[in-house]
Amino acid sequence: MRVLLTGHQGYLGTVMAPVLTAAGHEVVGLDSGLFADCVLGPTPADPPGPQVDLRDVTAEHVAGVDAVIHLAALSNDPLGSLAPELTYDINHHASVRLARLARDSGVRRFLYASTCSVYGAAGGSDLVAEDAPLRPVTPYAESKVRVEDDLHALADGDFSPVFMRNATAFGYSPRLRADIVLNNLVGHALLSGEVLVLSDGTPWRPLVHAADIARAFAAALTAPREAVHDRAFNIGSEINNVTVAEIAEQVAEAVSGAKVVITGETGADPRSYRVDFSRFRAAVPGFDCEWTVKQGALELADAYRKHGLTREDFERRFTRLAVLRAATEAGAVDDTLRWRR
């Protein structure tokens, strides 16, 4: 297929593009470039594609494309809370506009990167499946719910949206993020000797490696239409349903000499949920995640050491909020997060 991959210069896109290419697809990228320089270690060659803001996409950008994989977004809760109006403008309205353009241009499959955060304050001990009530507690998660609803309304006999509700990502990517839980805890452990947990450690988190997300999207891209059309799928593995305290213990094992420090200063986190991932395995026989949290912690620790992670990089270059603040203060982007030309 000829696949348009939005967010190809992001944390997940940099891992996903080579996986799609290796599977024989022709990949075309589309990215604003806001995080293209968040690099740790050698970066594979990017697929060709324009640097364009998602809000400025035109029909020309989706012409001749067989499928769209839509990753591009303001991609975490702190960013969404900082500027909720921008989160809805980019994550919701621009995403739906892209989908309409894709449908009108003859794109047949549209894989949307949603999130397990849509379950938000699920609570309880039961595994959360795709038909569970959605209880988003942040603008970021709410924007994902709105897009799913609007894409469902666009689905028809020719246009198949698929909602890939990824668990919290982890693992090494040449374009790193340090503001997601496992990546953050490993970095803090290496740089300070402490695995610092600011919550009380009790919330449940489902985790999934960036490489497993890439493999899942590649599998959904070619799955039979009837298996995936207009359906939501949790992406991850039950083995990686872990509490924050358990994640911290895995990090302490991966980083020799580091000790776990749970301060509890931010109190109980309402985002707590354990997720059932069986629907995707049933829809795409043979697929399963390969990475555990422990393996990911070891991989990250090795990569951080090998590529010389510094505290400055950890706190500024690889934290999305810090990158955007620095770009804004430097006058590189305006208050709508568009590049100044």
PEQUI-V617009 format. One record per residue. N is the residue number from 1. SS is DSSP state (hx for helix, st for strand, lp for the rest). PHI is phi in radians with two decimals (NA if undefined). OMEGA is omega in radians with two decimals (999 if undefined). Layout:
n->(N/N)
ss->(SS/SS)
phi->(PHI/PHI)
omega->(OMEGA/OMEGA)
//
This chain:
n->(1/2/3/4/5/6/7/8/9/10/11/12/13/14/15/16/17/18/19/20/21/22/23/24/25/26/27/28/29/30/31/32/33/34/35/36/37/38/39/40/41/42/43/44/45/46/47/48/49/50/51/52/53/54/55/56/57/58/59/60/61/62/63/64/65/66/67/68/69/70/71/72/73/74/75/76/77/78/79/80/81/82/83/84/85/86/87/88/89/90/91/92/93/94/95/96/97/98/99/100/101/102/103/104/105/106/107/108/109/110/111/112/113/114/115/116/117/118/119/120/121/122/123/124/125/126/127/128/129/130/131/132/133/134/135/136/137/138/139/140/141/142/143/144/145/146/147/148/149/150/151/152/153/154/155/156/157/158/159/160/161/162/163/164/165/166/167/168/169/170/171/172/173/174/175/176/177/178/179/180/181/182/183/184/185/186/187/188/189/190/191/192/193/194/195/196/197/198/199/200/201/202/203/204/205/206/207/208/209/210/211/212/213/214/215/216/217/218/219/220/221/222/223/224/225/226/227/228/229/230/231/232/233/234/235/236/237/238/239/240/241/242/243/244/245/246/247/248/249/250/251/252/253/254/255/256/257/258/259/260/261/262/263/264/265/266/267/268/269/270/271/272/273/274/275/276/277/278/279/280/281/282/283/284/285/286/287/288/289/290/291/292/293/294/295/296/297/298/299/300/301/302/303/304/305/306/307/308/309/310/311/312/313/314/315/316/317/318/319/320/321/322/323/324/325/326/327/328/329/330/331/332/333/334/335/336/337/338/339/340/341)
ss->(lp/st/st/st/st/st/lp/lp/lp/lp/hx/hx/hx/hx/hx/hx/hx/hx/hx/hx/hx/hx/lp/lp/lp/st/st/st/st/st/st/lp/lp/lp/lp/lp/lp/lp/st/lp/lp/lp/lp/lp/lp/lp/lp/lp/st/st/st/lp/lp/hx/hx/hx/lp/lp/hx/hx/hx/hx/lp/lp/lp/lp/st/st/st/st/lp/lp/lp/lp/lp/lp/hx/hx/hx/hx/hx/hx/lp/hx/hx/hx/hx/hx/hx/hx/hx/hx/hx/hx/hx/hx/hx/hx/hx/hx/hx/hx/hx/hx/lp/lp/lp/lp/st/st/st/st/st/st/st/hx/hx/hx/hx/lp/lp/lp/lp/lp/lp/lp/st/st/lp/lp/lp/lp/lp/lp/lp/lp/lp/lp/hx/hx/hx/hx/hx/hx/hx/hx/hx/hx/hx/hx/hx/hx/hx/hx/lp/lp/lp/lp/lp/st/st/st/st/st/st/st/lp/st/st/st/lp/lp/lp/lp/st/lp/lp/lp/lp/lp/hx/hx/hx/hx/hx/hx/hx/hx/hx/hx/hx/hx/lp/st/st/st/st/lp/lp/lp/lp/lp/lp/st/st/st/st/st/st/hx/hx/hx/hx/hx/hx/hx/hx/hx/hx/hx/hx/hx/lp/lp/hx/hx/hx/hx/lp/lp/st/st/st/st/st/lp/lp/hx/hx/hx/st/st/st/hx/hx/hx/hx/hx/hx/hx/hx/hx/hx/hx/lp/lp/lp/lp/st/st/st/st/lp/lp/lp/lp/lp/lp/lp/lp/lp/lp/lp/st/st/lp/lp/hx/hx/hx/hx/hx/hx/lp/lp/lp/lp/lp/lp/lp/lp/lp/hx/hx/hx/hx/hx/hx/hx/hx/hx/hx/hx/hx/hx/hx/lp/lp/lp/lp/hx/hx/hx/hx/hx/hx/hx/lp/lp/hx/hx/hx/hx/hx/hx/hx/hx/hx/hx/lp/lp/lp/st/lp/lp/lp/lp/lp/st/lp/lp)
phi->(NA/-1.67/-2.03/-1.55/-1.93/-1.45/1.30/-1.22/-1.77/-1.73/-1.02/-1.38/-1.08/-1.17/-1.43/-1.30/-0.97/-1.13/-1.14/-1.16/-1.10/-1.12/-1.42/1.73/-1.50/-1.60/-1.80/-2.04/-1.65/-2.68/-2.72/-1.33/1.42/-1.07/-2.06/-1.13/-1.64/-1.44/-1.89/-2.31/1.64/-1.08/-1.95/-1.13/-1.05/-1.24/-1.15/-1.13/2.81/-1.39/-1.58/-2.58/-1.20/-0.98/-1.25/-1.94/-1.15/-2.13/-1.03/-1.05/-1.27/-1.93/-1.14/1.32/-1.73/-1.50/-2.62/-2.08/-1.95/-1.85/-1.80/-1.05/-3.03/-1.31/-1.88/-2.80/-1.13/-1.04/-1.10/-1.11/-1.27/-1.14/-2.45/-1.05/-1.17/-1.25/-1.04/-1.22/-1.13/-1.45/-1.20/-1.67/-1.09/-1.19/-1.16/-1.18/-1.07/-1.02/-1.12/-1.11/-1.06/-1.11/-1.02/-1.19/-1.62/1.63/-1.14/-1.71/-2.26/-2.29/-1.59/-1.86/-1.40/-1.64/-2.72/-1.21/-1.10/-1.10/-1.42/0.76/-1.65/-1.13/1.12/1.28/-1.88/-1.32/-1.22/-1.60/-1.77/-1.15/-1.60/-1.22/-1.04/-1.64/-2.28/-1.10/-2.06/-2.37/-1.00/-1.03/-1.16/-1.09/-1.10/-1.18/-1.07/-1.10/-1.14/-0.97/-1.05/-1.25/-1.20/-1.01/-1.19/-1.49/-1.09/-2.64/-1.17/-1.92/-1.94/-1.98/-1.41/-2.31/-1.83/-1.70/-1.49/-1.23/-1.18/-1.10/-1.28/-2.62/1.90/-1.31/-2.40/-1.02/-1.88/-1.41/-2.14/-1.88/-1.83/-2.06/-1.01/-1.19/-1.02/-1.21/-1.16/-1.15/-1.09/-1.12/-1.11/-1.18/-1.48/-2.20/1.45/-2.13/-1.65/-1.62/-2.01/-1.53/-1.47/-1.45/1.46/-1.49/-1.07/-1.48/-2.34/-1.57/-2.08/-2.65/-1.27/-0.98/-1.19/-1.23/-1.07/-1.05/-1.14/-1.13/-1.13/-1.08/-1.21/-1.18/-1.09/-1.97/-1.16/-0.97/-0.94/-1.15/-1.42/-2.20/-0.99/0.97/-2.13/-1.74/-2.36/-1.32/-2.00/2.79/-2.48/-1.04/-1.13/-1.77/-1.42/-2.43/-1.39/-1.06/-1.11/-1.17/-1.03/-1.06/-1.14/-1.11/-1.15/-1.08/-1.24/-1.37/-1.94/-1.00/1.58/-1.34/-2.11/-1.40/-2.21/-1.86/-1.51/1.22/-1.18/-1.62/1.33/-1.30/-1.61/-1.19/-1.45/-2.52/-2.85/-1.96/-2.07/-1.64/-1.92/-1.30/-1.08/-1.20/-1.09/-1.24/-1.30/-2.18/-0.97/1.71/-1.48/-2.73/-1.26/-1.83/-1.80/-1.73/-1.04/-1.08/-1.09/-1.14/-1.11/-1.15/-1.05/-1.10/-1.04/-1.11/-1.15/-1.07/-1.17/-1.05/-1.75/1.19/-1.02/-1.98/-1.09/-1.04/-1.10/-1.03/-1.52/-2.04/-1.32/-1.97/-2.03/-0.97/-1.08/-1.15/-1.09/-1.21/-1.09/-1.13/-1.13/-1.19/-1.11/-1.40/1.39/-1.31/-2.19/-1.59/-1.32/-1.78/1.20/-1.68/-1.07/-1.45/-1.72)
omega->(2.93/-2.95/2.99/-3.14/3.09/-3.08/-3.04/3.09/3.09/-3.11/-3.13/-3.09/-3.14/3.06/-3.02/-3.06/3.12/3.11/3.12/3.12/3.13/3.12/3.05/-3.13/2.99/-3.04/3.03/-3.10/3.00/-3.03/3.06/-3.13/-3.10/-3.07/-3.08/-3.10/3.13/-2.92/2.99/-3.12/-3.10/-3.12/3.09/3.13/3.10/2.98/3.11/3.10/-3.05/2.93/-3.07/3.07/-3.12/-3.13/-3.08/-3.14/3.10/3.12/3.14/-3.07/3.14/3.14/3.09/-3.11/3.10/-3.08/3.06/2.92/-2.99/3.11/-2.95/3.14/2.81/-2.65/2.93/-3.02/3.12/3.09/-3.12/-3.14/3.12/-3.07/-3.08/-3.13/3.07/3.10/3.13/-3.14/-3.09/-3.02/-3.08/-2.98/-3.12/3.11/3.14/3.09/3.08/-3.12/3.11/3.11/3.14/3.12/-3.10/3.13/3.08/3.05/-3.03/-3.11/-3.08/3.14/-3.06/3.12/3.04/-3.02/3.02/3.07/3.09/3.12/2.99/-3.06/-3.07/3.12/3.11/-3.08/-3.11/3.05/-3.10/3.09/-2.99/-3.14/3.11/3.07/3.11/-3.08/-3.12/-3.10/3.13/3.06/3.12/-3.13/3.11/3.13/3.13/3.10/-3.12/3.13/3.11/-3.14/-3.09/3.09/3.08/3.14/3.14/-3.06/3.06/-3.07/-3.13/-3.01/-3.08/2.97/3.09/-3.03/-3.07/-3.10/-3.09/2.91/3.13/-3.06/2.99/3.04/-3.11/2.94/3.09/2.96/-2.89/2.85/3.10/-3.08/2.97/-2.69/-3.08/3.12/-3.14/-3.09/3.11/3.12/3.14/3.13/-3.13/-3.03/-3.06/-3.07/3.13/2.97/-2.93/3.11/-3.07/3.07/3.10/3.06/-3.04/-3.08/3.04/3.07/2.95/-3.10/3.09/-3.13/3.13/3.14/3.09/3.03/3.14/3.14/3.13/3.11/3.11/3.12/-3.14/-3.11/-3.05/3.12/3.09/-3.07/-3.06/-3.13/-3.00/-3.01/3.02/-3.12/3.04/3.13/2.95/-3.07/-3.11/-3.12/-3.12/-3.14/-3.14/2.87/-3.02/3.02/3.11/3.11/3.10/3.06/-3.13/3.12/3.09/3.11/3.13/3.09/-3.10/-3.10/-3.06/3.10/3.14/3.11/-3.12/3.07/3.11/-3.06/-3.11/-3.01/3.11/3.08/-3.12/3.14/-3.14/3.13/-3.13/-3.09/3.00/-2.89/3.04/-3.08/-2.98/-3.07/-3.11/3.10/3.12/-3.11/-3.09/-3.09/3.13/3.13/2.92/3.12/-3.07/-2.98/3.00/3.08/-3.13/3.11/3.14/3.11/3.11/3.12/-3.13/-3.14/3.12/-3.11/3.13/3.12/-3.05/-3.03/2.97/3.10/3.10/3.12/3.13/3.11/-3.08/-3.04/-3.02/-3.03/-3.01/3.04/-2.98/-3.11/3.14/3.13/-3.11/3.09/-3.13/3.14/3.12/-3.13/3.13/-3.13/-3.13/3.08/3.13/-3.05/3.00/-3.13/2.96/3.08/2.99/-3.09/999)
//
